[in-house]
Amino acid sequence: MKNLGFLSFGHWSPERGSQVRSAADVLIQSIELAVEAERIGMDGAYFRVHHYARQLASPFPLLAAIGARTSTIEIGTGVIDMRYENPLYMIEDAGAADLISGGRLQLGISRGSPEQVVDGWRHFGYLPLEGEDHADMARRHTDVFLEQLDGNGFAQPNPRPMFPNPPGLLRLEPHSEGLRDRIWWGAASDATAVWAAGKGMNLQSSTLKIDETGEPFHIQQAKQIRAYREAWKQAGHEREPRVSVSRSIFALMTDEDRHYFGRGGKDNDEIGVIDRTRSIFGRSYADEPDRLVEQLKQDEAIAEADTLLLTVPNMLGVAYNVHVMDSILRHVAPDMGWR
């Protein structure tokens, strides 16, 4: 069995052929897609967060709205860029959204990826401390976020408050019990995966990874997952961790599918440079269901993970993306042992 979710990058554009032409469109359709995904039996609805782009940006209003419209599906991010976040305000937003959803939030966070503008976090009012770089700043924000998510009091109460206080130091409210165990770190390297394990965060591994060995992407990613699990064990955490991987997977069921993806997936990994670092991008999959099953059985990282996030082409509209997910659930997942 495997948890199956979708991951939407939340693109919108007024260009010809787009079913998502405005920011309002992408927000409303994201809610509708999550509702429909729950109806057909998907386990998770996850959303990318990008700033300064025609994509989803502020996640918590969207997550709260989905939480109010659904009842069982996990609701998450993949990922929130912690360079841009006030960790204390983020705790209040996350706590409220989690309580609205009944404890279904699964928050993926990270140091972030290259953005649309130079040092965009500076415009949000955040600067690295002396001796830090932007990645250090993201991890510092993360440390504060994780520490205060536990809900322990830390703030000295006013001796003459406007309203009566409970005894002792005060914590941030609203507090959502259990949310600390549902924080994920998006890791692009083996070292950051090991670091995340030490911090007690679940692991999100996407379709991009630093090329550390020259091996195929899925083999490097599987090794990253195993290194993470070993680090988790060494850290002595009491609960079992969760690990997700993302993939573009399309079952060719209709002429429309063949029109969009009929030339197949990218059969090979690709090499590129991200932040002046050699990186490897995993292949995508598109084929008839029986051939798709045989290809997916060779993907070692999918086998290692407990959660698989299907990246969806959100600009093709809600109805088509429901069809994409339903095709996987009906014609691929059972033969893979995911259902």
C-alpha positions, -999 to +999 in steps of 0.1 A: +000+000+000+011+035-007-002+070+000-010+086-033-013+124-036-011+150-063+013+179-064+002+210-082+026+238-091-004+262-094+005+278-127-018+303-142-015+323-175-039+341-198-022+325-228-043+307-255-053+272-244-049+277-207-078+267-185-063+287-156-062+323-168-059+343-135-048+340-099-085+337-089-088+308-113-059+289-099-070+293-063-106+283-069-096+254-092-071+242-066-099+239-040-121+221-066-093+197-075-087+188-039-124+181-034-126+159-065-093+141-056-108+132-022-140+120-040-121+095-063-100+082-035-067+101-035-049+104-002-032+139-005-035+173-021-001+191-022+008+225-036+040+242-046+049+277-033+067+302-054+071+339-050+071+367-077+056+342-102+022+334-118+019+305-095+005+298-060+023+318-034+007+323+000-004+287+010-023+290+043-055+307+030-057+279+003-049+251+028-076+264+052-102+267+024-095+231+013-097+219+049-131+235+052-144+218+020-129+183+026-129+157+054-103+130+048-076+140+023-042+151+035-034+188+026+001+198+022+029+219+006+059+209-014+076+232-004+074+265+015+106+285+011+117+292+047+139+321+036+107+341+032+090+331+064+085+347+098+085+314+117+063+327+146+036+341+123+038+309+103+030+289+134-002+309+139-012+305+103-003+268+102-021+261+135-053+278+123-053+259+090-046+226+107-074+230+132-098+239+104-089+207+086-091+186+117-054+178+119-047+169+082-020+194+074+013+180+060+037+209+056+067+205+033+093+232+039+128+238+026+155+263+020+139+270-013+149+269-050+162+296-074+135+324-075+122+348-101+141+378-086+175+383-071+175+377-033+137+381-032+136+374+005+153+408+011+121+425+000+102+405+026+124+420+053+148+391+059+186+392+059+212+366+068+230+373+100+268+380+099+285+349+088+253+333+073+243+328+038+206+325+026+206+287+032+218+292+068+190+318+073+164+293+061+176+267+086+176+293+114+140+302+106+133+264+105+148+259+139+126+286+155+096+272+137+102+236+149+110+246+185+078+267+190+056+242+172+059+220+203+036+245+221+058+252+251+055+287+267+083+311+260+069+347+262+068+366+294+032+377+301+022+413+307+015+418+344-014+440+334-029+422+304-060+432+285-074+397+291-066+371+319-037+349+311-031+312+320-003+307+345+033+307+333+050+317+301+027+321+271+029+302+238+016+311+203-020+304+196-038+287+181-018+256+190-025+224+170-014+193+188+005+168+166+014+193+138+051+191+148+051+154+136+037+164+102+065+187+090+085+175+060+118+188+047+125+190+009+160+177+005+181+179-027+212+162-013+220+132+009+235+156+036+203+176+039+182+145+041+204+133+070+201+167+086+163+166+083+163+131+100+182+145+129+156+173+133+127+148+133+112+159+100+097+137+074+114+137+040+102+150+007+123+142-023+113+157-056+122+150-093+154+170-088+185+161-068+221+172-067+241+147-088+263+131-062+274+098-078+266+100-115+241+071-112+206+072-126+183+095-107+160+069-091+191+050-077+206+081-062+172+090-047+167+056-033+202+058-016+192+092-002+161+077+013+180+048+029+206+073+043+177+093+057+161+063+074+194+052+089+200+087+103+165+087+117+172+054+134+205+067+148+187+098+161+164+076+183+131+092+173+101+072+187+078+074+157+082+061+122+092+087+096+074+093+063+090+097+029+075+110-003+088+112-039+073+131-068+068+118-103+051+129-135+031+097-145+005+096-172-016+066-183-025+069-220-062+061-219-078+085-244-070+104-276-067+135-255-040+118-233-022+108-265-024+143-278-008+158-247+016+130-237+016+104-265+052+109-274+059+093-241+076+105-210+112+117-209+128+082-211+161+094-196+172+116-168+185+151-176+215+169-162+215+206-155+230+233-132+211+247-103+228+274-081+261+265-099+257+229-088+254+199-111+219+185-107+200+155-120+164+157-131+144+124-130+125+111-160+087+113-165+065+084-174+037+083-201+026+050-217-002+025-220-011+012-184+005-023-188+038-009-201+036+019-175+034-007-147+065-025-160+085+008-161+074+019-127+085-014-111+121-005-121+120+028-101+139+020-069+130+053-052+092+048-056+096+014-040+115+029-010+089+057-004+056+054+015+041+084-003+040+091-040+030+126-053+018+128-089+027+161-104-003+173-124-006+197-153-030+221-135-033+245-164-053+218-183-082+223-159-099+204-131-118+178-151-087+167-171-066+164-140-092+143-122-091+120-152-053+118-150-055+108-113-084+084-118-066+066-146-036+060-123-059+048-094-079+024-116-054+011-141-019+014-126-021+015-087-037-020-083-011-037-104+017-019-086+004-030-052-004+006-042-041-002-037 
